[in-house]
Amino acid sequence: MGVASKRFAFFAASVLVMSMLCGRAAAQIDASAIMRAQRTQNSTNSIGGMNQQQTNNPLGGYGQNPYEQEGAEGQQPSENADSTKKERIRKPLESYFFTDSIRALRNFQWNISRNKNEVQVHPIDTTLTKWRLDYPHYHHRLGNNSVGGLGQASQEVNYFERTDSREFTFAQPYDAYNYTLENVPFYNMKHPYIWMTYLESGQKRYREEHFEITASQNISPSTSVSLNYKARGARGKYDRARVRNHNFAGTVAHTGRRYSVHAGYLNNHIEQQENGGVVGEWAISDTTFEMPSGVPMRLAGAEAKNIYRNNAFFIKQSIGIPLQRMTDRDFSMADLSAVYVGHTFEYNAWSKIYSDKYSTYINERGERNPDGTYRPTQGTYYEDWLYNPTETRDSTYEQLITNRFFVQVQPWDRNGVVGTIDGGIGLDNHTYSQFTPADYAAGRLGKVKKMAWFAYAGIDGKIRKYVDWGADFKLYPSGYRGGDYSINAHAAFTAFIKGKPFTLSGSFTESSTSPGYWQEHWSSNHYVWNNDFAKEGETRFNVAFTVPDYGIELGFWQSILRNKIYYGPDCRPAQHDGTVSVTSIYAQKNFHIKGLHLDHRVLVQLTSNRDVVPLPLVSAFLSYYYEFWIKRDVLRVQVGIDGRFNTKYYATGYNPALSVFYNQNEVEVGNYPYLDAFISAKWKRMRILLKYQHWNKGLFGNGQFFSVARYPLNPGMFKIGISWAFYD
């Protein structure tokens, strides 16, 4: 991360010169525009409902085509031009993926679905809404519990938002940072687009840095190329807390009238020094060290470190076959009966190397004497050193190659009562590699290969803009993961009162899932196990009520877990023989009184067995700020405070050698308000951030600012950042 400042200076200088030479700026899109566009009824501007003026437009009635060939200074070609030459018109975006209202937007982005032939459109975030939340793991609802600061491992606060994938579970603590097939963004831009972000905080010795650049350009109205690079990390406030997190995504997309293709190369690289957490909570709550780096850590002398590497490539393509004759006025296949045939190829390879050296730590308050004084104790983080008594180098590798063939039937209208019917088959080829007892001394990896067939199907539909429904299932009929299945259904009902949407939605899931490979088979210098677990089962449903215009969201989740697999206090996987009930209730209400914003998010979680699924009873995120114009349409400012809090409970711990969160019953965490003060501003297309993180440290609270057992959050830190979007 030390070179991030130089990178930013170089890019900022070059882009500033470019922006001075380019005179045009594209209008920006905000989140509300995307929401309005997605709510717009497709049929109101569809081919079948065109007015006479639209019918006379050979391009299908989509207004002025910004991609038409123009003469000098934007004028149409002269009437004296050679009339024998037919003017070449570059057609606008014709894809069936996007509604008329989405196509009318000047800029937008989307993500693709892994199984279905569909996309999810999202806003390009150039607003102040989340700009002050500089940690990516804080962006959604109440965010994540973290082992430290920027770039480090974290786990979602809400149990129902935690990742349940069986693919390379060691990287899941970094899901908030990593690029995957389903979260990598694709863009459609009327003008070349460059967006840069740089934030830094703390003294040079402890600095956190976040550098990010996105460049996107449309080669044609339907074809785009994008590059995304993020470098985030920290030298660490505490000893052995240095982290480097680099993520790159290069993508290309073509969303044409019939043929569409999405392809991308992804690279995720993480280097994390591991300190194992504090030797005792007293080192944070009862003792004031001159510098945070003086706080004693359990792995401080072990030189422990994790390195994660990921390379992934995917290509998803489909071709549409209309079942009705298409004319020049059929601008898109979205309103015609059609069949789409496609294929998806994925290659995803992850590796993890954990290394350390034998060391001990001293806990100065390890035991208490009868007279109330403390007696130091000596300990080691790991009890077992199975293959090498002095040092560790555990190497793990996982590769997944997937091929999917799918068919999508569009019986009538893509947005009709029965919009699409999906079906497909696929083949997963898994490769797992690790050191086994026989191979450890020889220094070679043992390989295990598994093959899994699966089939899936789904149906989706809409009743104008009022009802959205769907259902799908996935089944592994035989082989590895044979008998696994999932059944999902969802429905949403929307009513409009004075033009404002009120939505009631719900979903249901029933699943049976085989244990992960690493949960059953593991061999390393500190842990070895061979388990034979039963399949996990879950019945889950949720109901939500949202009124976006009034800042209201209410949610209810209920889950019955069967044969739940978890990591116990000994950091080894265990399976609960029985059922566990988990309930979450979420409430959000944002009050706006002129420029004053009072945002409230509260989550209540109930679990029938805290030894299997430990959760805090109450978690909350409150944000109070005042937003105003200093100069209208030029400079807008927010000034306020963000606060996070949860009630006390036995929070999960984190094991560096396994890269997993485990249940423990020794340390309680919570009842501490963690507050940030901020000033954020938007000056034309530039966003600016001034923030003092954890300003209440030492002022009030119980002094135990942990969200993961034994891992303290950052103490007070001043941050500054800038984000700038450039349009050519």
C-alpha positions in Angstrom: 0.0 0.0 0.0 3.0 2.3 0.3 2.9 3.1 -3.4 -0.8 3.9 -3.5 -0.1 7.6 -2.9 2.2 7.7 -5.9 -0.3 5.9 -8.0 -3.0 8.3 -7.0 -0.8 11.4 -7.7 0.0 10.1 -11.2 -3.6 9.2 -12.1 -5.0 12.4 -10.6 -2.5 14.6 -12.6 -3.2 12.8 -15.9 -7.0 12.8 -15.5 -7.0 16.4 -14.4 -5.2 17.4 -17.7 -7.6 15.2 -19.6 -10.7 16.8 -17.9 -9.4 20.3 -18.8 -9.1 19.3 -22.4 -12.5 17.7 -22.6 -15.4 20.1 -22.5 -18.4 17.9 -22.2 -19.7 16.2 -19.0 -22.4 13.6 -19.0 -25.3 13.9 -16.7 -24.9 11.7 -13.7 -27.4 9.2 -12.4 -28.4 8.9 -8.8 -30.1 6.0 -7.0 -33.5 7.5 -7.1 -33.4 7.7 -10.9 -32.6 4.0 -11.2 -35.4 3.1 -8.8 -37.9 5.3 -10.8 -36.7 3.7 -14.0 -37.1 0.2 -12.7 -40.6 0.9 -11.5 -41.7 2.3 -14.8 -44.1 0.0 -16.5 -42.5 -1.4 -19.6 -45.7 -1.6 -21.5 -46.3 2.2 -21.3 -43.5 2.7 -23.8 -43.4 -0.7 -25.5 -43.6 -1.3 -29.2 -47.2 -2.4 -29.0 -48.2 0.9 -27.2 -46.4 3.4 -29.4 -48.1 6.6 -30.4 -48.1 7.8 -34.0 -45.0 9.9 -33.6 -43.1 6.9 -32.2 -44.4 4.6 -35.0 -42.9 6.9 -37.6 -39.5 6.6 -36.0 -37.6 3.8 -37.6 -35.6 3.3 -34.4 -38.7 2.2 -32.5 -39.7 5.4 -30.8 -36.9 5.8 -28.2 -36.3 9.5 -28.8 -33.2 11.1 -30.1 -30.5 8.6 -30.7 -27.3 9.9 -29.2 -25.2 7.5 -31.3 -26.4 8.7 -34.7 -23.8 10.0 -37.1 -23.8 13.8 -37.0 -22.1 16.5 -39.0 -19.8 19.2 -37.8 -20.7 20.7 -34.4 -23.6 18.3 -33.9 -25.6 19.4 -37.1 -27.2 16.8 -39.3 -25.4 16.0 -42.6 -26.0 18.6 -45.3 -28.8 18.1 -47.8 -26.2 18.4 -50.6 -24.6 15.2 -49.6 -24.5 12.4 -52.1 -28.0 11.0 -52.1 -26.9 7.7 -53.6 -25.0 6.8 -50.4 -27.3 5.4 -47.7 -26.6 7.0 -44.4 -25.2 4.5 -41.9 -27.1 4.7 -38.6 -25.6 3.1 -35.5 -28.5 1.6 -33.7 -29.0 2.4 -30.0 -29.0 -0.2 -27.2 -31.5 -2.9 -28.2 -31.1 -5.5 -25.5 -34.1 -7.4 -24.1 -32.4 -7.2 -20.6 -33.3 -3.5 -20.2 -36.6 -1.7 -20.2 -37.2 1.5 -22.1 -36.8 3.6 -19.0 -33.4 2.0 -18.2 -32.2 2.4 -21.8 -33.1 6.1 -21.6 -30.7 6.7 -18.8 -27.3 8.1 -19.8 -25.3 5.9 -17.5 -26.0 2.7 -15.5 -24.4 -0.5 -14.3 -25.6 -4.1 -13.8 -24.6 -7.5 -12.4 -25.3 -10.8 -14.1 -27.0 -13.9 -12.6 -25.1 -17.1 -12.3 -28.0 -19.4 -13.2 -30.6 -17.4 -15.0 -30.5 -15.4 -18.2 -31.1 -12.1 -16.5 -29.3 -9.1 -15.0 -29.8 -6.8 -12.0 -29.5 -3.1 -12.7 -27.9 -0.8 -10.0 -27.1 2.9 -9.7 -23.6 4.2 -10.2 -22.9 5.5 -6.8 -21.7 9.1 -7.2 -24.0 10.5 -4.4 -23.2 11.3 -0.8 -25.5 8.5 0.5 -22.8 6.0 1.5 -19.7 8.0 0.8 -18.9 8.5 4.5 -19.0 4.7 5.0 -15.4 4.1 3.9 -15.3 0.5 5.0 -17.0 -1.7 2.3 -18.2 -4.2 5.0 -20.4 -1.4 6.5 -22.3 -0.7 3.3 -25.4 -3.0 3.8 -27.8 -2.4 6.6 -25.9 -2.9 9.9 -22.8 -4.1 8.2 -20.2 -6.7 9.5 -18.3 -7.4 12.6 -14.6 -7.0 11.9 -11.4 -8.3 13.4 -9.9 -4.8 12.9 -9.9 -2.1 10.2 -9.8 -1.7 6.5 -9.2 -4.9 4.4 -9.4 -7.3 7.3 -11.7 -10.3 7.9 -15.3 -9.7 8.8 -18.6 -11.5 9.4 -22.2 -10.1 8.7 -24.1 -8.9 11.8 -27.4 -10.3 10.5 -27.3 -14.1 10.4 -29.5 -14.2 7.4 -27.1 -12.2 5.3 -24.1 -14.4 5.9 -22.6 -16.3 2.9 -23.5 -20.0 2.9 -21.4 -21.0 -0.1 -19.3 -24.2 0.0 -16.7 -22.8 -2.3 -13.3 -22.0 -0.7 -14.7 -21.0 2.7 -11.3 -19.6 3.8 -11.8 -16.6 1.6 -15.4 -15.9 2.8 -14.3 -13.5 5.6 -13.1 -11.2 2.8 -16.3 -11.3 0.7 -16.9 -7.6 1.2 -13.8 -6.9 -0.8 -13.4 -9.7 -3.3 -14.7 -9.7 -6.9 -16.9 -12.6 -8.0 -19.0 -13.5 -11.1 -22.2 -12.2 -9.5 -20.9 -8.9 -8.0 -18.5 -7.7 -10.7 -20.0 -4.6 -12.4 -20.8 -4.0 -16.1 -21.4 -0.5 -17.4 -23.3 1.2 -20.2 -21.9 4.7 -20.7 -22.8 7.3 -23.4 -19.3 8.8 -22.8 -16.0 7.4 -21.7 -16.0 7.3 -17.9 -13.2 7.3 -15.3 -13.8 7.3 -11.6 -11.0 7.5 -9.0 -11.1 7.3 -5.2 -8.4 7.8 -2.6 -8.7 7.8 1.2 -6.0 7.7 3.8 -5.9 7.9 7.6 -3.5 7.9 10.5 0.2 8.5 10.9 2.4 7.1 8.2 3.5 4.3 10.5 -0.1 3.1 11.0 -1.7 4.4 7.8 -4.8 3.0 6.2 -5.1 3.6 2.5 -7.9 3.0 -0.1 -7.1 3.6 -3.8 -9.7 2.7 -6.4 -10.0 3.4 -10.1 -12.7 2.4 -12.6 -12.5 3.1 -16.4 -15.3 2.2 -18.7 -16.1 2.9 -22.4 -18.8 1.8 -24.8 -17.4 0.7 -28.1 -20.9 0.7 -29.5 -24.3 1.3 -27.8 -24.4 -2.4 -27.0 -20.7 -3.2 -26.4 -18.7 -2.0 -23.4 -15.3 -2.6 -21.8 -14.5 -1.9 -18.2 -11.5 -2.1 -15.9 -11.8 -2.0 -12.1 -8.8 -1.9 -9.7 -8.9 -1.6 -5.9 -6.0 -1.5 -3.5 -7.0 -1.3 0.2 -5.2 -2.1 3.4 -3.3 -0.8 6.4 0.0 -0.9 8.2 -2.1 -1.5 11.3 -2.6 0.3 14.6 -1.8 -2.8 16.5 1.2 -5.1 16.3 1.2 -7.5 13.4 -2.0 -6.1 11.8 -0.6 -5.2 8.4 -3.0 -6.1 5.5 -2.9 -5.7 1.7 -6.0 -6.3 -0.3 -5.8 -6.0 -4.1 -8.7 -6.7 -6.4 -8.9 -6.4 -10.2 -11.7 -7.0 -12.6 -11.5 -6.6 -16.4 -14.8 -7.2 -18.2 -16.4 -7.0 -21.6 -20.2 -7.1 -22.3 -22.2 -7.1 -25.5 -26.0 -7.0 -25.0 -27.4 -7.0 -28.5 -30.8 -7.5 -30.0 -30.4 -11.3 -30.1 -26.9 -12.2 -28.9 -25.5 -11.3 -25.5 -22.1 -12.1 -23.9 -20.6 -11.2 -20.6 -16.9 -12.1 -19.9 -14.4 -11.2 -17.3 -11.1 -11.9 -15.7 -10.9 -11.5 -11.9 -7.9 -11.4 -9.6 -8.0 -11.2 -5.8 -4.9 -11.0 -3.7 -4.8 -10.7 0.1 -1.8 -10.6 2.4 -2.7 -10.5 6.1 -0.3 -10.5 9.1 -2.0 -12.3 12.0 -1.7 -11.3 15.6 -4.2 -13.7 17.2 -5.9 -10.9 19.2 -5.0 -9.5 22.6 -3.7 -11.6 25.4 -6.5 -10.3 27.6 -9.3 -7.7 27.4 -7.6 -5.8 30.2 -5.0 -4.6 27.6 -7.7 -2.5 26.0 -10.2 -1.6 28.7 -8.0 -1.2 31.8 -4.6 -0.2 30.6 -3.5 2.8 28.6 -0.5 2.1 26.4 1.5 4.9 25.0 0.9 3.6 21.4 -1.6 1.0 20.2 1.3 -1.0 18.9 2.3 -1.7 22.5 -0.8 -3.8 23.2 0.3 -7.4 23.8 -1.0 -9.8 21.1 -1.0 -13.6 21.3 0.7 -14.2 18.0 3.0 -11.1 18.0 6.2 -13.1 18.1 5.1 -15.9 15.7 5.5 -13.9 12.5 2.1 -15.4 11.5 0.8 -14.6 8.0 -1.8 -15.6 5.5 -1.6 -15.1 1.8 -4.6 -15.7 -0.4 -4.5 -15.7 -4.2 -7.4 -16.0 -6.6 -7.6 -16.1 -10.4 -11.0 -16.5 -12.1 -12.3 -16.3 -15.6 -15.9 -16.5 -16.8 -17.9 -16.2 -20.0 -21.7 -16.3 -20.2 -23.4 -16.0 -23.6 -26.8 -16.6 -25.0 -28.6 -16.2 -28.3 -32.3 -15.4 -28.8 -34.6 -17.2 -31.3 -37.8 -15.2 -31.9 -40.9 -17.3 -32.3 -42.6 -14.4 -34.1 -41.5 -12.6 -37.2 -39.4 -9.5 -36.3 -39.8 -6.3 -38.1 -37.8 -3.0 -38.1 -40.3 -1.7 -35.6 -39.6 -4.5 -33.2 -36.9 -2.6 -31.4 -36.3 -5.4 -28.8 -37.2 -9.1 -28.4 -38.6 -8.3 -24.9 -42.2 -8.1 -26.2 -42.1 -11.1 -28.5 -42.4 -14.9 -27.9 -38.8 -16.2 -27.9 -36.4 -18.9 -26.8 -32.9 -18.2 -25.6 -30.2 -20.8 -25.6 -26.9 -20.2 -23.7 -23.8 -21.5 -22.0 -21.7 -20.4 -19.0 -18.1 -21.3 -18.4 -16.4 -20.6 -15.0 -12.9 -21.2 -13.9 -12.1 -20.2 -10.3 -8.9 -21.1 -8.5 -8.0 -20.1 -4.9 -4.9 -20.8 -2.9 -4.0 -20.1 0.8 -0.7 -20.2 2.5 -0.5 -19.9 6.3 2.9 -19.6 8.0 4.1 -19.0 11.5 6.9 -19.9 14.0 6.6 -21.3 17.5 6.4 -18.6 20.1 4.8 -18.0 23.5 3.1 -15.0 25.0 2.8 -13.6 28.5 -0.5 -12.6 30.0 0.3 -10.3 32.9 -3.1 -10.8 34.3 -3.4 -14.5 33.6 -4.5 -15.6 37.1 -5.8 -13.8 40.1 -4.3 -14.2 43.6 -6.4 -14.4 46.8 -5.3 -10.9 47.7 -6.7 -9.5 44.5 -3.4 -9.1 42.7 -2.6 -10.8 39.4 -0.1 -13.5 38.5 1.4 -13.6 35.0 0.9 -16.8 32.9 2.6 -18.1 29.8 0.7 -19.6 26.9 0.9 -20.6 23.2 -1.9 -19.8 20.7 -1.9 -23.4 19.2 -1.8 -26.4 21.4 -0.7 -28.9 18.7 2.4 -28.8 16.4 1.8 -32.0 14.6 4.4 -32.1 11.8 6.9 -29.5 12.6 7.5 -28.3 16.2 9.2 -25.0 15.3 7.4 -23.5 12.2 4.4 -23.9 10.0 3.7 -23.6 6.3 0.3 -24.9 5.5 -0.7 -24.7 1.8 -4.2 -25.2 0.6 -5.6 -25.1 -3.0 -9.1 -25.3 -4.4 -10.2 -25.2 -8.1 -13.7 -25.2 -9.5 -14.5 -25.5 -13.3 -18.2 -25.2 -14.1 -20.0 -25.6 -17.4 -23.7 -24.7 -17.6 -26.1 -25.1 -20.5 -29.4 -23.3 -20.2 -32.6 -22.6 -22.0 -35.0 -19.7 -21.3 -38.5 -19.7 -22.8 -40.3 -16.4 -23.1 -43.9 -17.4 -23.8 -45.4 -14.0 -24.5 -43.9 -10.8 -23.0 -40.7 -10.8 -20.9 -42.5 -8.7 -18.3 -45.8 -10.6 -18.6 -47.7 -12.7 -16.1 -45.5 -15.6 -17.1 -42.4 -13.7 -18.2 -39.7 -16.4 -18.4 -39.3 -20.1 -17.8 -35.7 -21.2 -17.2 -34.0 -24.6 -17.2 -30.5 -25.9 -17.3 -28.0 -28.5 -16.5 -24.4 -28.2 -15.3 -21.3 -30.0 -14.3 -18.9 -28.9 -11.5 -15.4 -30.2 -11.4 -13.8 -29.7 -8.0 -10.1 -30.1 -7.2 -8.9 -30.0 -3.6 -5.2 -29.9 -2.6 -3.5 -29.8 0.8 -0.6 -31.4 2.7 -1.5 -34.8 4.0 0.5 -36.6 6.7 2.2 -38.8 4.1 3.0 -35.9 1.9 4.0 -33.2 4.5 7.6 -34.3 4.9 8.0 -34.6 1.1 6.6 -31.1 0.6 4.1 -32.0 -2.0 0.3 -31.5 -2.1 -2.2 -34.4 -2.2 -5.0 -33.9 -4.7 -8.6 -35.0 -4.5 -11.0 -34.5 -7.5 -14.8 -34.5 -7.3 -17.5 -34.2 -9.9 -21.0 -33.1 -9.4 -23.9 -32.9 -11.9 -26.9 -30.6 -11.3 -30.1 -29.5 -12.9 -32.2 -26.4 -12.2 -35.3 -24.7 -13.4 -37.3 -21.6 -12.6 -40.2 -19.4 -13.5 -40.7 -15.7 -13.2 -43.5 -13.3 -14.0 -45.0 -9.8 -13.4 -48.5 -8.4 -13.4 -47.7 -4.9 -14.7 -46.0 -2.9 -12.0 -48.0 -4.4 -9.1 -46.9 -8.0 -8.7 -43.6 -9.7 -9.1 -43.3 -13.4 -8.5 -41.1 -16.4 -9.1 -39.9 -19.8 -8.1 -36.9 -22.1 -8.8 -35.3 -25.3 -7.7 -31.8 -26.9 -8.0 -31.0 -30.6 -7.7 -27.8 -32.7 -7.6 -29.2 -36.1 -8.8 -26.1 -38.2 -8.2 -22.3 -38.1 -7.7 -20.5 -35.7 -5.4 -23.2 -33.8 -3.5 -25.8 -36.3 -4.7 -29.2 -35.6 -3.1 -28.5 -31.9 -2.4 -31.4 -29.6 -3.4 -32.8 -26.2 -2.9 -36.3 -24.9 -3.5 -37.0 -21.1 -3.6 -40.1 -19.0 -4.1 -40.7 -15.3 -3.8 -43.4 -12.7 -4.4 -43.7 -8.9 -4.1 -46.9 -6.8 -4.1 -46.7 -3.1 -4.8 -49.4 -0.5 -4.3 -49.1 3.2 -5.2 -50.5 5.9 -2.9 -50.1 9.4 -4.3 -47.5 8.0 -6.7 -45.4 6.6 -3.9 -44.7 2.8 -3.9 -45.6 0.6 -0.9 -44.2 -2.9 -1.2 -44.9 -6.1 0.7 -42.6 -9.0 -0.3 -41.8 -12.5 0.9 -39.7 -15.5 0.1 -39.4 -19.1 1.1 -36.4 -21.5 0.9 -36.1 -25.2 1.6 -32.7 -26.8 1.2 -30.5 -29.8 2.0 -26.8 -29.4 1.6 -23.7 -31.6 1.9 -20.9 -30.6 4.2 -18.1 -28.6 2.7 -15.0 -30.7 1.8 -12.8 -28.9 4.3 -15.3 -29.4 7.1 -14.8 -33.1 6.7 -11.2 -33.4 5.6 -8.3 -31.2 6.9 -4.7 -31.7 7.5 -2.3 -29.0 8.8 0.5 -28.5 11.3 -2.0 -27.4 14.0 -5.3 -29.2 13.2 -6.2 -32.5 11.6 -9.6 -34.1 11.3 -11.6 -36.5 9.2 -15.4 -36.2 9.8 -18.4 -37.9 8.3 -21.2 -35.4 8.8 -24.8 -35.7 7.8 -26.4 -33.2 5.3 -27.5 -29.9 6.7 -31.1 -28.8 6.2 -32.8 -25.5 6.5 -36.4 -24.1 6.2 -36.3 -20.4 5.9 -38.8 -17.6 5.1 -38.9 -13.9 5.3 -41.4 -11.1 5.0 -40.5 -7.4 4.3 -42.4 -4.2 4.0 -40.7 -1.1 2.4 -41.7 2.4 1.6 -38.6 4.0 0.1 -40.0 7.5 -0.2 -40.5 7.6 3.6 -37.4 5.7 4.6 -39.3 2.8 6.0 -38.2 -0.8 5.9 -39.5 -3.7 8.1 -38.2 -7.2 7.8 -38.8 -10.5 9.5 -36.7 -13.7 9.0 -37.3 -17.2 10.4 -35.1 -20.2 10.0 -35.2 -23.8 11.3 -31.7 -25.3 11.0 -31.2 -29.1 11.0 -27.9 -30.8 11.7 -26.1 -27.4 11.7 -22.3 -27.6 11.3 -20.3 -25.0 13.2 -16.8 -24.4 14.5 -16.7 -25.0 18.3 -14.5 -23.6 21.1 -11.6 -25.9 20.1 -11.8 -24.4 16.5 -12.8 -27.8 15.1 -16.0 -28.4 13.1 -18.8 -30.0 15.0 -22.4 -30.9 14.1 -25.4 -30.3 16.2 -27.7 -33.3 16.4 -31.1 -31.6 16.3 -32.8 -28.3 15.2 -32.0 -24.7 16.0 -34.4 -21.9 15.5 -33.1 -18.4 14.5 -35.3 -15.3 14.2 -34.4 -11.8 13.1 -36.5 -8.7 13.2 -35.2 -5.6 11.3 -36.6 -2.1 11.4 -35.4 1.0 9.6 -36.9 4.5 9.8 -35.3 7.6 8.4 -36.7 10.9 9.5 -36.1 14.0 7.4 -36.9 17.4 8.9 -35.8 19.9 6.2 -32.0 19.4 6.2 -31.9 17.3 9.3 -31.6 13.5 8.8 -32.2 11.0 11.7 -31.6 7.5 10.3 -32.3 4.5 12.5 -31.6 0.8 11.8 -32.2 -1.8 14.5 -31.9 -5.5 14.4 -33.3 -8.0 17.0 -32.0 -11.6 16.8 -33.2 -14.6 18.7 -31.5 -18.0 18.7 -32.7 -21.2 20.5 -29.1 -22.4 21.0 -26.3 -19.8 21.5 -23.7 -22.5 21.6 -24.4 -23.3 18.0 -25.5 -19.9 16.6 -24.4 -17.1 18.9 -26.0 -13.8 18.2 -26.4 -10.4 20.0 -30.0 -9.7 21.1 -30.0 -6.1 19.7 -27.7 -4.5 17.2 -28.2 -0.9 16.0 -26.8 1.6 13.5 -27.8 5.3 14.0 -26.8 8.2 11.8 -27.7 11.8 12.6 -26.5 14.5 10.2 -27.5 17.8 8.7 -27.3 18.2 4.9 -27.4 21.5 3.1 -26.4 23.5 0.1 -23.5 25.9 0.5 -24.0 26.9 -3.2 -27.0 25.4 -4.8 -26.3 22.8 -7.5 -22.6 23.3 -6.9 -21.6 22.3 -3.4 -23.6 20.2 -1.0 -22.4 19.2 2.5 -23.3 16.7 5.2 -22.2 17.1 8.8 -23.0 14.4 11.4 -22.3 11.4 13.5 -22.6 7.6 12.9 -22.9 5.2 15.7 -22.8 1.4 16.0 -23.9 -0.7 19.1 -24.8 -4.2 20.1 -25.8 -5.8 23.4 -23.3 -8.0 25.2 -23.0 -11.6 24.1 -20.4 -14.4 23.5 -19.2 -13.2 20.1 -17.4 -15.5 17.7 -13.6 -15.6 17.7 -11.3 -15.8 14.7 -8.7 -18.5 14.0 -5.9 -17.3 11.6 -4.6 -20.8 10.7 -8.1 -21.9 9.6 -9.4 -18.5 8.5 -12.8 -19.2 10.1 -15.0 -17.7 12.8 -15.6 -20.1 15.7 -17.9 -20.1 18.7 -16.4 -19.4 22.1 -17.8 -19.1 25.6 -15.0 -17.2 27.5 -15.2 -13.6 26.3 -18.3 -11.4 26.1 -18.4 -8.5 23.7 -20.7 -5.5 23.4 -22.4 -2.7 25.3 -20.0 -0.2 23.7 -21.0 2.6 21.4 -18.5 3.1 18.5 -19.0 6.6 17.1 -17.6 8.4 14.0 -17.9 12.1 13.3 -17.8 13.2 9.7 -18.0 16.0 7.2 -18.8 14.9 3.6 -19.3 17.1 0.6 -20.1 16.9 -3.1 -18.6 19.7 -5.3 -20.0 19.1 -8.8 -18.6 15.7 -9.7 -16.1 15.5 -6.8 -16.8 14.0 -3.3 -14.8 15.0 -0.3 -14.6 13.3 3.1 -13.3 14.4 6.5 -13.8 12.0 9.3 -12.7 11.2 12.8 -13.3 7.5 13.5 -14.0 6.4 17.0 -14.0 9.9 18.4 -15.5 8.8 21.7 -12.6 6.6 22.7 -11.7 7.4 26.3 -14.7 9.7 26.8 -17.4 7.2 27.6 -18.3 3.5 27.2 -16.9 0.5 29.0 -13.6 0.7 27.0 -14.1 -2.7 25.4 -14.4 -1.8 21.7 -14.5 -5.3 20.3 -16.9 -6.8 17.7 -15.0 -10.1 17.5 -13.7 -11.8 20.6 -10.2 -10.6 21.5 -9.8 -8.5 18.4 -10.1 -4.7 19.2 -11.4 -2.3 16.7 -9.3 0.7 15.7 -8.8 3.5 18.3 -9.3 7.2 17.3 -8.2 8.0 13.7 -8.5 11.0 11.4 -9.4 10.3 7.8 -9.5 12.3 4.6 -10.7 11.2 1.2 -11.6 12.3 -2.3 -13.6 10.7 -5.1 -13.8 12.2 -8.6 -15.7 11.1 -11.7 -14.6 12.2 -15.1 -16.5 12.0 -18.3 -14.9 12.6 -21.7 
